[in-house]
Each structure stands twice: as C-alpha cells, then as structure tokens.
C-alpha cells in the first residue's frame, strides 16, 4: 500500500503536514496547501463556528449550554479546545481568517475563573499550557501565562491541575500540556531562564518515567497512555510525548521504550489505528473511526519515527 498517497487523499490540514514533514516538498507547495486550511475542509468549518463575540459554542472552556450545577463532564466544543484544534490543523497565523478569529478572541473572550483575558490564562496548568501554546502560535505573547506556569511548578519538576486543591505529585497530563506550551513560547521568541529551566524539569519528569511508566516500579501508569489518540485534548499518551520531544529535537535514550511501543503498533500496511477517542460532545469529526487506521495518527507516528531514525 502507498501510505503517502493514502495520507494525501485527505483534508488540506493533513496534506500540508505530509508535504512538509514526510516528503520534503518545496516550501511554496507546502504554503499553498496550508493556505487552503482557512478556506476548505475542517479548518474552514471550524472557523465558521466562531460567533461574533469571539467564542465557540457560547463558552470559553466549557460550552455555554453546560449546566454548572451538574457533575463535570468533558466537552470539546467551546473556545479553548477549538483554538487548540486550529493549531493542530495548522491554520496559517498570518491568514486574514486567523487574524480575524484571534482578534475576536483577544477583544472579547474571558476565562470563567476570574474574568481574565483569554491570552493571559487562568490558574490550572493543564489549561494554561494549552492556552500558552495557542497564544504563542498566533503571535499573542502569553508572557503572563508563562510566568504563572513557572510559579505553579511542583517540587518533582512537573505540574498538576489539582495542586490548588492539595495535590503535591505531578500529573502526566498537566505536565505534557505545560511543557508543550513553554516550548511553543520559547520558539515564538520568548526568552527566560526560569521558563527554560521549568520546561527542562518537566521534560525530565516525563523522561524519567519513559513517557508512560511509574517511576516507583516501572509499571504502566495508565493503560490509556499507551493508546494513540487524536485530537489529544488535555490527555497525555506516548505519541503526544514523542511529538513534543520531536519538536524540541531532543533525542534521549529514555525514549527508546516508547519508540519501540510506537513501532509495534503499525499494521502490515504501515498505518496506525486510532486507539482511544476522548469522549465528549464535538462540533464535528475528523475522518477517523476508533479501532480503524487513522490518517492523523499515522501522520504523527511517521514523522516521529522519521525524526528519530534520521538522528
């Protein structure tokens, strides 16, 4: 099977990343395909869901229709996760469509926590990490979020969204969201010794655990961390961890176990399945079925392995 052809027979959001990350297409070809994300397919559809008040589905973290008096459940339709999705689709930040969307967010969207502007963040590190990655991607600074994340790091080098309620041990989920955000901020031009140190300790937290194992006995911390997902939302898994270290271009022997696990999951055609869908209401799907070969997961797996093998 020609896996590259299968990947290219898809949405512009996948095609431009295949051209850039797997086949080394000329930059002009990559840019032309990337430009289509704003006007065709999933990117255009997601942009069209934004209201004039800057929000998606009437809310910032949770959609406006959620009853806050009922027990918490995940929903992926509001502004925060829609912005995260636009970065994963690769919407060109310089496009008029992106600039309009971001300006609406900057002008109008506030956090439920205390009315903070979206690009200033709130208090929970898993939320702030994603918000910082979004801010950096769209050229919105995020310095205040970076400072908050440095301040909320735990003694073991990572982060936990329940720290304000007494948690003293870090979480894989909170830590991957945070190190992604800090790295994005640095790559966008942010410079801070404190941020760099915090990112490194967060990475060490993940590396010391092989991306999915308990440090105490080497056992699997949560079987779901070994399962490949997309969209990733706020959840950690081995492929998300490997993607972070690919972007950071940090090859470390402690990643070898996760790399071996990833290789083992390829089918006979050289494709990877979507193994875990994070349940909750969505605006629409991205073409994959749980348990079936996934273009998104295959793209991400192939570029991780290409990076690792070329090192």
C-alpha positions as CSV (number, residue, x, y, z in Angstrom):
1,X,0.0,0.0,0.0
2,X,1.2,3.5,-0.8
3,X,0.7,5.1,2.6
4,X,1.8,8.5,1.5
5,X,-0.8,8.6,-1.3
6,X,-3.4,7.5,1.3
7,X,-2.4,10.3,3.6
8,X,-2.6,12.9,0.7
9,X,-6.1,11.7,-0.2
10,X,-7.5,13.8,2.7
11,X,-8.1,17.2,4.1
12,X,-5.7,20.2,3.5
13,X,-4.8,20.1,7.2
14,X,-3.3,16.7,6.7
15,X,-1.9,17.2,3.2
16,X,0.2,20.2,4.0
17,X,1.8,18.5,7.0
18,X,2.5,15.4,4.9
19,X,4.2,17.6,2.3
20,X,6.3,19.3,4.9
21,X,7.1,16.6,7.3
22,X,7.2,13.4,5.3
23,X,8.1,14.2,1.6
24,X,10.1,17.4,1.9
25,X,8.0,19.2,-0.7
26,X,9.2,22.6,-1.9
27,X,8.2,25.4,0.6
28,X,5.9,27.1,-1.9
29,X,3.9,23.9,-2.4
30,X,3.6,23.5,1.4
31,X,2.5,27.1,1.8
32,X,-0.1,26.8,-1.0
33,X,-1.6,23.7,0.6
34,X,-1.5,25.2,4.1
35,X,-3.4,28.3,2.9
36,X,-6.3,26.1,2.0
37,X,-6.9,25.1,5.6
38,X,-8.6,28.5,6.1
39,X,-10.9,28.2,3.2
40,X,-11.6,24.4,2.8
41,X,-12.4,21.4,4.9
42,X,-12.1,21.1,8.6
43,X,-10.3,24.4,9.1
44,X,-12.9,26.5,7.3
45,X,-15.7,24.6,9.0
46,X,-14.2,25.2,12.5
47,X,-13.6,28.9,11.8
48,X,-17.2,29.2,10.7
49,X,-18.4,28.0,14.1
50,X,-16.9,31.1,15.8
51,X,-19.5,33.7,16.9
52,X,-19.1,37.4,16.6
53,X,-18.4,37.6,20.4
54,X,-15.2,35.5,19.7
55,X,-16.5,32.4,21.3
56,X,-17.2,28.9,20.1
57,X,-20.4,27.3,21.3
58,X,-21.1,30.1,23.8
59,X,-18.2,29.4,26.2
60,X,-14.5,29.6,26.9
61,X,-13.5,26.3,28.5
62,X,-16.9,24.7,28.5
63,X,-19.8,25.4,26.1
64,X,-22.4,27.8,27.2
65,X,-25.2,25.2,27.3
66,X,-23.5,23.2,30.1
67,X,-25.3,23.2,33.4
68,X,-22.6,24.0,36.0
69,X,-24.8,22.5,38.8
70,X,-24.4,19.0,37.2
71,X,-21.3,16.8,37.7
72,X,-18.4,17.7,35.4
73,X,-18.0,16.0,32.1
74,X,-15.8,16.8,29.2
75,X,-17.0,18.7,26.2
76,X,-14.7,19.8,23.3
77,X,-16.9,22.4,21.5
78,X,-16.0,25.7,23.3
79,X,-13.4,28.3,22.5
80,X,-10.3,26.8,24.3
81,X,-10.4,23.4,22.5
82,X,-11.4,25.0,19.2
83,X,-8.3,27.2,19.3
84,X,-6.2,24.2,20.2
85,X,-7.7,22.3,17.2
86,X,-6.9,25.2,14.8
87,X,-3.2,25.0,15.8
88,X,-3.2,21.2,15.3
89,X,-4.8,21.7,11.8
90,X,-2.1,24.2,11.1
91,X,-4.1,27.2,10.2
92,X,-1.7,29.8,9.0
93,X,-1.5,32.5,11.7
94,X,-0.8,35.1,9.0
95,X,-4.0,34.4,7.1
96,X,-6.8,37.0,7.3
97,X,-9.1,34.4,8.6
98,X,-6.8,33.5,11.5
99,X,-6.2,37.2,12.3
100,X,-9.9,37.9,12.4
101,X,-10.6,34.9,14.7
102,X,-7.8,35.8,17.1
103,X,-8.7,39.4,17.2
104,X,-12.2,38.5,18.3
105,X,-10.8,36.2,21.0
106,X,-8.4,38.9,22.2
107,X,-11.1,41.5,22.3
108,X,-13.9,39.6,23.9
109,X,-13.1,36.2,25.4
110,X,-12.6,35.9,29.1
111,X,-11.9,33.0,31.5
112,X,-14.7,31.8,33.8
113,X,-12.2,31.6,36.7
114,X,-11.9,35.4,37.3
115,X,-12.7,37.1,34.0
116,X,-9.1,37.1,32.9
117,X,-8.5,37.8,29.2
118,X,-8.0,34.5,27.3
119,X,-4.4,35.2,26.4
120,X,-3.5,36.0,30.0
121,X,-4.5,32.5,31.1
122,X,-6.1,31.4,34.4
123,X,-4.8,29.1,37.2
124,X,-4.9,25.4,36.1
125,X,-1.6,24.4,34.4
126,X,-3.2,21.9,32.0
127,X,-5.5,24.7,30.8
128,X,-2.7,27.3,30.9
129,X,-0.3,25.1,29.0
130,X,-2.7,24.7,26.1
131,X,-3.6,28.4,26.2
132,X,0.1,29.3,26.1
133,X,0.7,27.1,23.1
134,X,-2.3,28.8,21.4
135,X,-1.0,32.3,22.3
136,X,2.5,31.6,21.0
137,X,1.2,30.0,17.8
138,X,-1.0,33.0,17.0
139,X,1.5,35.6,18.0
140,X,-0.3,36.8,21.1
141,X,2.6,36.7,23.6
142,X,1.5,34.7,26.6
143,X,4.1,36.1,29.0
144,X,1.7,36.2,31.8
145,X,0.8,32.5,31.3
146,X,4.4,31.5,31.2
147,X,5.1,33.3,34.5
148,X,2.1,31.6,36.1
149,X,3.3,28.2,34.9
150,X,6.8,28.7,36.3
151,X,5.2,29.8,39.6
152,X,2.9,26.7,39.8
153,X,5.5,24.0,39.2
154,X,5.7,21.3,41.8
155,X,8.7,20.0,43.7
156,X,9.0,16.9,41.5
157,X,9.5,19.1,38.4
158,X,6.1,18.8,36.8
159,X,2.6,20.1,37.2
160,X,-0.8,19.0,38.4
161,X,-4.1,20.8,37.8
162,X,-5.3,19.7,41.2
163,X,-2.4,21.4,43.0
164,X,-4.6,24.2,44.3
165,X,-6.7,21.5,46.0
166,X,-3.7,20.0,47.7
167,X,-2.1,17.7,45.1
168,X,1.7,17.5,45.6
169,X,2.6,15.0,42.9
170,X,2.7,15.9,39.3
171,X,0.4,14.5,36.5
172,X,1.5,13.3,33.1
173,X,-1.5,15.1,31.6
174,X,-0.8,18.5,33.2
175,X,2.9,18.2,32.6
176,X,2.7,17.4,28.8
177,X,0.3,20.4,28.3
178,X,2.7,22.6,30.2
179,X,6.0,21.7,28.5
180,X,4.3,22.0,25.1
181,X,3.2,25.5,26.0
182,X,6.5,26.6,27.4
183,X,8.4,25.2,24.3
184,X,6.0,27.0,22.0
185,X,6.5,30.2,23.9
186,X,10.3,29.9,23.6
187,X,10.2,29.0,19.9
188,X,8.0,32.1,19.3
189,X,10.8,34.3,20.7
190,X,10.2,34.2,24.4
191,X,13.4,34.3,26.5
192,X,13.5,33.4,30.2
193,X,16.0,31.3,32.1
194,X,13.2,30.4,34.6
195,X,10.9,29.2,31.7
196,X,13.7,27.2,30.2
197,X,14.6,25.6,33.5
198,X,10.9,24.8,34.2
199,X,10.5,23.2,30.7
200,X,13.6,21.1,31.3
201,X,12.4,19.8,34.7
202,X,9.0,19.0,33.2
203,X,10.7,17.1,30.4
204,X,12.8,15.2,32.9
205,X,9.6,14.3,34.8
206,X,8.3,12.6,31.6
207,X,11.6,11.1,30.6
208,X,12.3,9.6,34.0
209,X,9.0,7.7,33.5
210,X,9.6,6.7,29.9
211,X,6.5,8.7,29.0
212,X,4.1,6.2,30.4
213,X,5.5,4.3,33.4
214,X,5.5,4.8,37.1
215,X,8.9,5.8,38.4
216,X,8.5,3.7,41.5
217,X,8.2,0.3,39.9
218,X,8.3,0.8,36.1
219,X,4.7,-0.4,35.7
220,X,2.4,1.2,33.2
221,X,0.9,4.3,35.0
222,X,-2.4,4.1,33.0
223,X,-3.0,1.8,30.0
224,X,-4.7,4.7,28.2
225,X,-1.3,6.4,28.0
226,X,-0.2,3.6,25.7
227,X,-3.1,4.1,23.3
228,X,-2.8,6.5,20.4
229,X,-5.4,9.3,20.1
230,X,-6.3,12.4,18.1
231,X,-7.4,15.0,18.9
232,X,-5.3,14.9,22.1
233,X,-7.3,17.5,24.1
234,X,-5.7,17.6,27.6
235,X,-4.7,14.0,27.7
236,X,-1.2,12.5,27.6
237,X,-0.2,9.5,25.6
238,X,3.1,8.1,24.3
239,X,2.7,9.6,20.8
240,X,1.9,13.0,22.2
241,X,5.0,12.8,24.4
242,X,7.2,11.7,21.4
243,X,5.8,14.5,19.3
244,X,6.9,17.0,22.0
245,X,10.4,15.7,22.0
246,X,10.5,15.7,18.2
247,X,9.5,19.4,18.1
248,X,12.1,20.1,20.8
249,X,14.6,17.9,18.8
250,X,15.7,16.2,22.0
251,X,16.7,12.6,21.4
252,X,17.1,10.8,24.7
253,X,17.8,7.1,25.4
254,X,14.9,7.1,27.8
255,X,12.5,7.5,24.8
256,X,13.6,4.2,23.2
257,X,10.9,2.2,25.0
258,X,8.2,4.5,23.8
259,X,9.6,4.4,20.3
260,X,9.6,0.6,20.4
261,X,6.0,0.6,21.6
262,X,5.0,3.0,18.8
263,X,6.7,0.9,16.1
264,X,4.9,-2.2,17.4
265,X,1.5,-0.6,16.7
266,X,1.9,-0.3,12.9
267,X,-0.3,-2.6,10.9
268,X,1.0,-4.6,7.9
269,X,0.4,-1.7,5.6
270,X,2.4,0.7,7.7
271,X,-0.5,2.5,9.2
272,X,-1.6,3.2,12.8
273,X,-5.0,3.0,14.3
274,X,-7.0,5.5,16.3
275,X,-7.0,3.6,19.6
276,X,-8.6,6.0,22.0
277,X,-11.3,8.6,21.4
278,X,-11.6,11.1,24.3
279,X,-15.3,11.1,24.8
280,X,-17.4,14.3,24.9
281,X,-19.5,16.4,22.6
282,X,-17.7,17.7,19.5
283,X,-18.6,20.1,16.8
284,X,-17.8,17.5,14.1
285,X,-15.4,14.6,13.5
286,X,-12.0,14.5,11.7
287,X,-12.5,11.5,9.5
288,X,-11.3,8.7,11.8
289,X,-13.1,5.8,13.5
290,X,-11.8,4.3,16.7
291,X,-10.1,1.0,16.0
292,X,-9.5,1.7,12.3
293,X,-6.4,3.1,10.5
294,X,-6.2,6.8,11.2
295,X,-4.6,9.4,8.9
296,X,-3.9,11.7,11.8
297,X,-2.3,9.1,14.0
298,X,-0.3,7.7,11.0
299,X,1.0,11.1,10.0
300,X,2.1,11.8,13.6
301,X,3.7,8.4,14.1
302,X,5.6,8.5,10.8
303,X,7.1,11.9,11.4
304,X,8.2,10.9,14.9
305,X,9.9,7.8,13.6
306,X,11.4,9.7,10.7
307,X,12.9,12.2,13.1
308,X,14.1,9.5,15.4
309,X,15.7,7.4,12.7
310,X,17.4,10.3,11.0
311,X,19.1,11.3,14.2
